[in-house]
Amino acid sequence: MPDETHEPIEGDGYAVANVDALAEGPGFRKVRRRLGVTAFGVNAIEIPAGFETGRHYHDEQEELYFVHSGQVEMTFNDDSVHLLGPGGLARVDAATVRKVKNVGDAPAIYLVVGGKDGYVGRDGKLPEGETSPRVGPSS
């Protein structure tokens, strides 16, 4: 039976957690540190209703934003504005100036994944004895 993991749990080659348990209230939730991620940067950020981040960019790090909950507005260096709700995604080049604003009535939580030159292509393999990576419904 699946569990609703709150505190991070580490196993042999994995770690699981719930973003809501990584910290309370506004600010950074250190996903990379708490789950032991080493291949890229990743944090969850909570911002209260009406608050916004400062404008920023990076020297090398491309970022991917994923909205977990709430409504955020992203403004880019070309003054374009985009509304992202739960499930919304935005990829931002390192040098592109960006700002995030919570335009909802509740706190917003979004995940930011950053890195450089991290893609290694399709390198998936099947464990010995497996014939397909796809399975049907569980009973």
Secondary structure, 3 states (H helix, E strand, C coil): CCCCCCCCEEECCEEECCHHHCCCCCEEECHHHHHCCCCCEEEEEEECCCCECCCECCCCCEEEEEEEECCEEEEECCCCEEEECCCCEEEECCCCCEEEEECCCCCEEEEEEEECCCCCCCCCCCCCCCCCCCCCCCC
